[in-house]
Amino acid sequence: MNGIALLIPIALGLGLIGLAAFFWSLRSGQFDDLDGAALRILIDDEGDAPMEDQK
C-alpha cells in the first residue's frame, strides 16, 4: 500500500510535466509547418552541385 501511495503522485506529476511540455511546444511554434521540412528535401538547389559536374 505504501508503494502505491508513492507511485500514483509520481505518475501524475510526470503526466503533468509531459502535458506542460506539449503545451509549451504548441505555443513556441513547433507544429506550425509540418509539411515544410518533409518537402524541403525534394527541392533541387542549383548551387549545390559537386565541382566535377560544373564543368
N, CA, C and O atoms as CSV, one atom per row, in Angstrom:
chain,resi,resn,atom,element,x,y,z
A,1,MET,N,N,0.818,-1.192,0.000
A,1,MET,CA,C,0.000,0.000,0.000
A,1,MET,C,C,0.864,1.258,0.000
A,1,MET,O,O,0.498,2.264,-0.609
A,2,ASN,N,N,2.003,1.206,0.677
A,2,ASN,CA,C,2.889,2.367,0.711
A,2,ASN,C,C,3.507,2.638,-0.657
A,2,ASN,O,O,3.772,3.788,-1.006
A,3,GLY,N,N,3.737,1.576,-1.431
A,3,GLY,CA,C,4.301,1.737,-2.777
A,3,GLY,C,C,3.345,2.467,-3.700
A,3,GLY,O,O,3.760,3.333,-4.470
A,4,ILE,N,N,2.062,2.121,-3.626
A,4,ILE,CA,C,1.054,2.781,-4.479
A,4,ILE,C,C,0.888,4.236,-4.061
A,4,ILE,O,O,0.695,5.103,-4.913
A,5,ALA,N,N,0.959,4.509,-2.792
A,5,ALA,CA,C,0.825,5.882,-2.308
A,5,ALA,C,C,1.978,6.749,-2.810
A,5,ALA,O,O,1.840,7.970,-2.889
A,6,LEU,N,N,3.090,6.148,-3.142
A,6,LEU,CA,C,4.220,6.879,-3.685
A,6,LEU,C,C,4.175,6.941,-5.216
A,6,LEU,O,O,4.511,7.968,-5.806
A,7,LEU,N,N,3.764,5.851,-5.851
A,7,LEU,CA,C,3.793,5.781,-7.305
A,7,LEU,C,C,2.708,6.605,-7.979
A,7,LEU,O,O,2.946,7.146,-9.059
A,8,ILE,N,N,1.538,6.722,-7.391
A,8,ILE,CA,C,0.448,7.497,-8.011
A,8,ILE,C,C,0.806,8.979,-8.112
A,8,ILE,O,O,0.625,9.552,-9.186
A,9,PRO,N,N,1.299,9.629,-7.071
A,9,PRO,CA,C,1.698,11.040,-7.243
A,9,PRO,C,C,2.849,11.233,-8.224
A,9,PRO,O,O,2.897,12.234,-8.938
A,10,ILE,N,N,3.772,10.279,-8.262
A,10,ILE,CA,C,4.877,10.368,-9.223
A,10,ILE,C,C,4.348,10.272,-10.646
A,10,ILE,O,O,4.769,11.034,-11.517
A,11,ALA,N,N,3.428,9.344,-10.889
A,11,ALA,CA,C,2.845,9.185,-12.221
A,11,ALA,C,C,2.045,10.422,-12.616
A,11,ALA,O,O,2.131,10.867,-13.760
A,12,LEU,N,N,1.285,10.972,-11.708
A,12,LEU,CA,C,0.526,12.185,-12.001
A,12,LEU,C,C,1.457,13.367,-12.272
A,12,LEU,O,O,1.198,14.171,-13.167
A,13,GLY,N,N,2.520,13.469,-11.512
A,13,GLY,CA,C,3.487,14.538,-11.724
A,13,GLY,C,C,4.164,14.438,-13.087
A,13,GLY,O,O,4.325,15.444,-13.778
A,14,LEU,N,N,4.562,13.219,-13.476
A,14,LEU,CA,C,5.188,13.030,-14.787
A,14,LEU,C,C,4.202,13.324,-15.912
A,14,LEU,O,O,4.581,13.879,-16.944
A,15,GLY,N,N,2.938,12.953,-15.715
A,15,GLY,CA,C,1.913,13.263,-16.714
A,15,GLY,C,C,1.717,14.764,-16.875
A,15,GLY,O,O,1.567,15.257,-17.993
A,16,LEU,N,N,1.716,15.486,-15.768
A,16,LEU,CA,C,1.572,16.939,-15.829
A,16,LEU,C,C,2.789,17.602,-16.473
A,16,LEU,O,O,2.649,18.595,-17.186
A,17,ILE,N,N,3.967,17.062,-16.226
A,17,ILE,CA,C,5.174,17.594,-16.866
A,17,ILE,C,C,5.108,17.375,-18.379
A,17,ILE,O,O,5.457,18.268,-19.151
A,18,GLY,N,N,4.663,16.198,-18.798
A,18,GLY,CA,C,4.513,15.921,-20.228
A,18,GLY,C,C,3.472,16.810,-20.883
A,18,GLY,O,O,3.672,17.279,-22.004
A,19,LEU,N,N,2.364,17.045,-20.198
A,19,LEU,CA,C,1.315,17.921,-20.718
A,19,LEU,C,C,1.818,19.360,-20.819
A,19,LEU,O,O,1.525,20.053,-21.793
A,20,ALA,N,N,2.561,19.803,-19.831
A,20,ALA,CA,C,3.126,21.158,-19.863
A,20,ALA,C,C,4.125,21.297,-21.013
A,20,ALA,O,O,4.157,22.330,-21.680
A,21,ALA,N,N,4.936,20.270,-21.248
A,21,ALA,CA,C,5.895,20.312,-22.353
A,21,ALA,C,C,5.172,20.350,-23.697
A,21,ALA,O,O,5.615,21.037,-24.617
A,22,PHE,N,N,4.076,19.628,-23.815
A,22,PHE,CA,C,3.293,19.647,-25.052
A,22,PHE,C,C,2.704,21.030,-25.306
A,22,PHE,O,O,2.786,21.533,-26.426
A,23,PHE,N,N,2.117,21.649,-24.295
A,23,PHE,CA,C,1.542,22.979,-24.471
A,23,PHE,C,C,2.627,24.028,-24.742
A,23,PHE,O,O,2.394,24.980,-25.487
A,24,TRP,N,N,3.802,23.858,-24.144
A,24,TRP,CA,C,4.903,24.767,-24.423
A,24,TRP,C,C,5.318,24.661,-25.892
A,24,TRP,O,O,5.571,25.673,-26.545
A,25,SER,N,N,5.387,23.427,-26.409
A,25,SER,CA,C,5.782,23.253,-27.807
A,25,SER,C,C,4.731,23.811,-28.756
A,25,SER,O,O,5.074,24.295,-29.834
A,26,LEU,N,N,3.463,23.753,-28.378
A,26,LEU,CA,C,2.418,24.367,-29.196
A,26,LEU,C,C,2.589,25.885,-29.246
A,26,LEU,O,O,2.489,26.491,-30.313
A,27,ARG,N,N,2.845,26.493,-28.093
A,27,ARG,CA,C,2.982,27.956,-28.042
A,27,ARG,C,C,4.251,28.444,-28.716
A,27,ARG,O,O,4.279,29.567,-29.218
A,28,SER,N,N,5.297,27.637,-28.742
A,28,SER,CA,C,6.559,28.079,-29.335
A,28,SER,C,C,6.625,27.822,-30.835
A,28,SER,O,O,7.624,28.162,-31.469
A,29,GLY,N,N,5.583,27.230,-31.418
A,29,GLY,CA,C,5.516,27.082,-32.869
A,29,GLY,C,C,6.163,25.830,-33.424
A,29,GLY,O,O,6.520,25.804,-34.601
A,30,GLN,N,N,6.326,24.802,-32.629
A,30,GLN,CA,C,6.951,23.573,-33.115
A,30,GLN,C,C,6.105,22.842,-34.150
A,30,GLN,O,O,6.642,22.084,-34.958
A,31,PHE,N,N,4.797,23.056,-34.140
A,31,PHE,CA,C,3.896,22.329,-35.020
A,31,PHE,C,C,3.287,23.234,-36.092
A,31,PHE,O,O,2.247,22.892,-36.654
A,32,ASP,N,N,3.904,24.371,-36.387
A,32,ASP,CA,C,3.339,25.311,-37.352
A,32,ASP,C,C,3.429,24.798,-38.786
A,32,ASP,O,O,2.448,24.878,-39.524
A,33,ASP,N,N,4.572,24.279,-39.193
A,33,ASP,CA,C,4.784,23.856,-40.579
A,33,ASP,C,C,5.226,22.400,-40.595
A,33,ASP,O,O,6.422,22.109,-40.579
A,34,LEU,N,N,4.260,21.485,-40.627
A,34,LEU,CA,C,4.587,20.064,-40.578
A,34,LEU,C,C,5.082,19.531,-41.921
A,34,LEU,O,O,5.885,18.599,-41.953
A,35,ASP,N,N,4.615,20.112,-43.036
A,35,ASP,CA,C,4.980,19.598,-44.350
A,35,ASP,C,C,6.223,20.271,-44.927
A,35,ASP,O,O,6.833,19.733,-45.851
A,36,GLY,N,N,6.606,21.416,-44.414
A,36,GLY,CA,C,7.730,22.158,-44.981
A,36,GLY,C,C,9.038,21.396,-44.926
A,36,GLY,O,O,9.760,21.339,-45.922
A,37,ALA,N,N,9.356,20.818,-43.798
A,37,ALA,CA,C,10.615,20.085,-43.664
A,37,ALA,C,C,10.608,18.816,-44.508
A,37,ALA,O,O,11.649,18.411,-45.025
A,38,ALA,N,N,9.450,18.188,-44.651
A,38,ALA,CA,C,9.361,16.964,-45.442
A,38,ALA,C,C,9.524,17.264,-46.932
A,38,ALA,O,O,10.103,16.461,-47.664
A,39,LEU,N,N,9.027,18.397,-47.381
A,39,LEU,CA,C,9.114,18.735,-48.806
A,39,LEU,C,C,10.414,19.441,-49.161
A,39,LEU,O,O,10.786,19.486,-50.334
A,40,ARG,N,N,11.107,19.991,-48.179
A,40,ARG,CA,C,12.352,20.720,-48.439
A,40,ARG,C,C,13.427,19.815,-49.031
A,40,ARG,O,O,14.290,20.287,-49.771
A,41,ILE,N,N,13.388,18.533,-48.720
A,41,ILE,CA,C,14.389,17.596,-49.237
A,41,ILE,C,C,14.242,17.403,-50.745
A,41,ILE,O,O,15.200,17.015,-51.414
A,42,LEU,N,N,13.065,17.666,-51.281
A,42,LEU,CA,C,12.804,17.439,-52.699
A,42,LEU,C,C,13.198,18.617,-53.576
A,42,LEU,O,O,13.215,18.488,-54.800
A,43,ILE,N,N,13.515,19.758,-52.982
A,43,ILE,CA,C,13.857,20.950,-53.751
A,43,ILE,C,C,15.295,20.838,-54.238
A,43,ILE,O,O,16.209,20.584,-53.453
A,44,ASP,N,N,15.488,21.032,-55.549
A,44,ASP,CA,C,16.827,20.976,-56.145
A,44,ASP,C,C,17.456,22.356,-56.104
A,44,ASP,O,O,16.907,23.308,-56.659
A,45,ASP,N,N,18.599,22.473,-55.455
A,45,ASP,CA,C,19.342,23.725,-55.428
A,45,ASP,C,C,20.419,23.663,-56.508
A,45,ASP,O,O,21.202,22.714,-56.552
A,46,GLU,N,N,20.458,24.666,-57.373
A,46,GLU,CA,C,21.434,24.691,-58.463
A,46,GLU,C,C,22.855,24.896,-57.953
A,46,GLU,O,O,23.789,24.356,-58.545
A,47,GLY,N,N,23.052,25.642,-56.895
A,47,GLY,CA,C,24.385,25.970,-56.419
A,47,GLY,C,C,25.052,24.864,-55.616
A,47,GLY,O,O,26.210,25.020,-55.227
A,48,ASP,N,N,24.376,23.760,-55.353
A,48,ASP,CA,C,24.930,22.703,-54.513
A,48,ASP,C,C,25.521,21.550,-55.310
A,48,ASP,O,O,25.786,20.491,-54.740
A,49,ALA,N,N,25.735,21.722,-56.599
A,49,ALA,CA,C,26.270,20.635,-57.422
A,49,ALA,C,C,27.753,20.439,-57.101
A,49,ALA,O,O,28.443,21.411,-56.791
A,50,PRO,N,N,28.256,19.204,-57.168
A,50,PRO,CA,C,29.688,18.960,-56.936
A,50,PRO,C,C,30.538,19.643,-58.014
A,50,PRO,O,O,30.039,19.973,-59.090
A,51,MET,N,N,31.807,19.848,-57.719
A,51,MET,CA,C,32.697,20.566,-58.622
A,51,MET,C,C,32.873,19.844,-59.960
A,51,MET,O,O,33.025,20.512,-60.983
A,52,GLU,N,N,32.859,18.517,-59.994
A,52,GLU,CA,C,33.061,17.780,-61.238
A,52,GLU,C,C,31.896,17.967,-62.199
A,52,GLU,O,O,32.091,17.926,-63.414
A,53,ASP,N,N,30.695,18.172,-61.683
A,53,ASP,CA,C,29.521,18.312,-62.530
A,53,ASP,C,C,29.380,19.720,-63.087
A,53,ASP,O,O,28.538,19.934,-63.958
A,54,GLN,N,N,30.157,20.682,-62.631
A,54,GLN,CA,C,30.016,22.057,-63.067
A,54,GLN,C,C,30.931,22.417,-64.229
A,54,GLN,O,O,31.068,23.602,-64.533
A,55,LYS,N,N,31.549,21.478,-64.878
A,55,LYS,CA,C,32.491,21.746,-65.990
A,55,LYS,C,C,31.784,22.264,-67.196
A,55,LYS,O,O,32.419,22.539,-68.214
